[in-house]
Amino acid sequence: MINVIRMNAPGSNLAAVWAPRYGIRRVVVGVGAIHRDRFGPLAPCPPAPAKAPIPADPNNAAEAFVAYAGDRLWVASHLAQLTGIVLALATLLVLGRQLETNGGGVWVRLASAGAIASLALAAALQAVDGIALRAMVENWATAVAGQKDSAFQSAFAVRQVEIGLASVLSLVLGVAAALYGVALLDGLKYPRWAGGLAIASGVPTALSGVVMASSGFSDLEMAINMPASALLLVWLLALGVLMWWRDRSPSGKPAA
């Protein structure tokens, strides 16, 4: 397979000089790319000169580092991701409180514990990926020739910590979602399909974490993670609507 790095202007010079040395065989400048993130499915990115460079293969550390070096919004985008994750997990904790008040039992407590653990893991992941790795990649990009290899290995070590955190986060979050699903099926305050959707999205999310632990951001992991992440997002959005409707309903129960 030919490794391709899609670059825009900010990282083009770095790519042209260092990509061949680290096994990147072709550089494409100023074209649309495919954005593949730790916390979401593939999404097409339209061509735009100001668009941050995106690695064609996230499992290739050299490609990823060249792309990250040209991304001026890397830290800001990861802090925005963390904000979204915090809001989503806060919704789950509120749901857990509602279900526990209505006799949700042990499943709700376990699910809420998983949500809290996921929040801690997500914060650690964004700190490593969004801040620490960015600093290490910048250090590699600006290092003199004699220090390039050692700087690359240092950044690669931080990359492995990122993969480890992303793997455990997917596993814990997936299990937590599935446990919320069991609690929803066991209760009467929400329609049963909400519980089924939680389980259907949580199980493959947890599975993608297991695969990531052994293969990193591989094609197999992404093939599992993409639909699981999309389904998890649909469940969270539907859950938000149901919770809003429940608060507005006189009976305190959303329509099935």
Helices and strands as residue ranges (DSSP letters): E 4-7, G 9-11, H 12-18, G 20-22, E 26-29, E 33-35, E 43-45, E 54-55, H 61-69, H 74-101, H 106-126, I 127-132, H 133-142, G 145-147, H 148-186, H 192-215, H 219-248
